Amino acid sequence: MPIYRCKRCNYLYIDEEQEKTFESIRNDYKCPKCRASKIFFVKKELPK
């Protein structure tokens, strides 16, 4: 299950909880918490 973490504020974008996967959202996406752009997110894989 991929999870993307904002490097600025640690907001987590969890694919399973969203309507779209992180990879499929537009490049102008902004973090809902701190408004950082999509490039500030790093991918994390949680063990199953």
C-alpha positions as a Markdown table, in Angstrom:
| # | Residue | x | y | z |
|---|---|---|---|---|
| 1 | Met | 0.0 | 0.0 | 0.0 |
| 2 | Pro | 1.7 | 3.2 | -1.1 |
| 3 | Ile | 1.7 | 6.2 | 1.1 |
| 4 | Tyr | 3.1 | 9.6 | 0.2 |
| 5 | Arg | 4.4 | 11.9 | 3.0 |
| 6 | Cys | 4.8 | 15.7 | 2.6 |
| 7 | Lys | 8.4 | 16.5 | 3.6 |
| 8 | Arg | 7.4 | 19.9 | 4.9 |
| 9 | Cys | 4.5 | 19.1 | 7.3 |
| 10 | Asn | 4.4 | 15.2 | 7.4 |
| 11 | Tyr | 0.9 | 15.1 | 5.9 |
| 12 | Leu | 0.1 | 11.6 | 4.7 |
| 13 | Tyr | -1.6 | 11.0 | 1.3 |
| 14 | Ile | -2.9 | 7.4 | 1.6 |
| 15 | Asp | -4.0 | 6.0 | -1.8 |
| 16 | Glu | -6.6 | 3.7 | -0.3 |
| 17 | Glu | -8.3 | 6.6 | 1.5 |
| 18 | Gln | -8.5 | 8.9 | -1.6 |
| 19 | Glu | -10.5 | 8.9 | -4.7 |
| 20 | Lys | -7.4 | 8.9 | -6.9 |
| 21 | Thr | -3.9 | 7.4 | -6.5 |
| 22 | Phe | -1.2 | 10.0 | -5.8 |
| 23 | Glu | 0.5 | 9.2 | -9.1 |
| 24 | Ser | -2.7 | 10.0 | -11.1 |
| 25 | Ile | -3.4 | 13.4 | -9.5 |
| 26 | Arg | -2.4 | 16.5 | -11.4 |
| 27 | Asn | 1.1 | 18.0 | -10.9 |
| 28 | Asp | -0.4 | 21.2 | -9.6 |
| 29 | Tyr | -1.7 | 19.3 | -6.5 |
| 30 | Lys | -1.0 | 21.1 | -3.2 |
| 31 | Cys | -0.7 | 19.6 | 0.3 |
| 32 | Pro | -4.0 | 20.4 | 2.0 |
| 33 | Lys | -2.2 | 21.1 | 5.3 |
| 34 | Cys | 0.7 | 23.3 | 4.3 |
| 35 | Arg | 0.1 | 24.0 | 0.5 |
| 36 | Ala | 3.5 | 22.5 | -0.5 |
| 37 | Ser | 3.6 | 21.3 | -4.1 |
| 38 | Lys | 3.4 | 17.7 | -5.2 |
| 39 | Ile | 7.2 | 17.5 | -5.6 |
| 40 | Phe | 7.6 | 17.8 | -1.8 |
| 41 | Phe | 6.0 | 14.4 | -1.3 |
| 42 | Val | 8.1 | 11.2 | -0.9 |
| 43 | Lys | 6.8 | 7.7 | -1.4 |
| 44 | Lys | 6.7 | 5.3 | 1.5 |
| 45 | Glu | 5.8 | 1.6 | 1.4 |
| 46 | Leu | 4.3 | 0.1 | 4.5 |
| 47 | Pro | 4.8 | -3.5 | 5.1 |
| 48 | Lys | 1.7 | -5.7 | 4.7 |
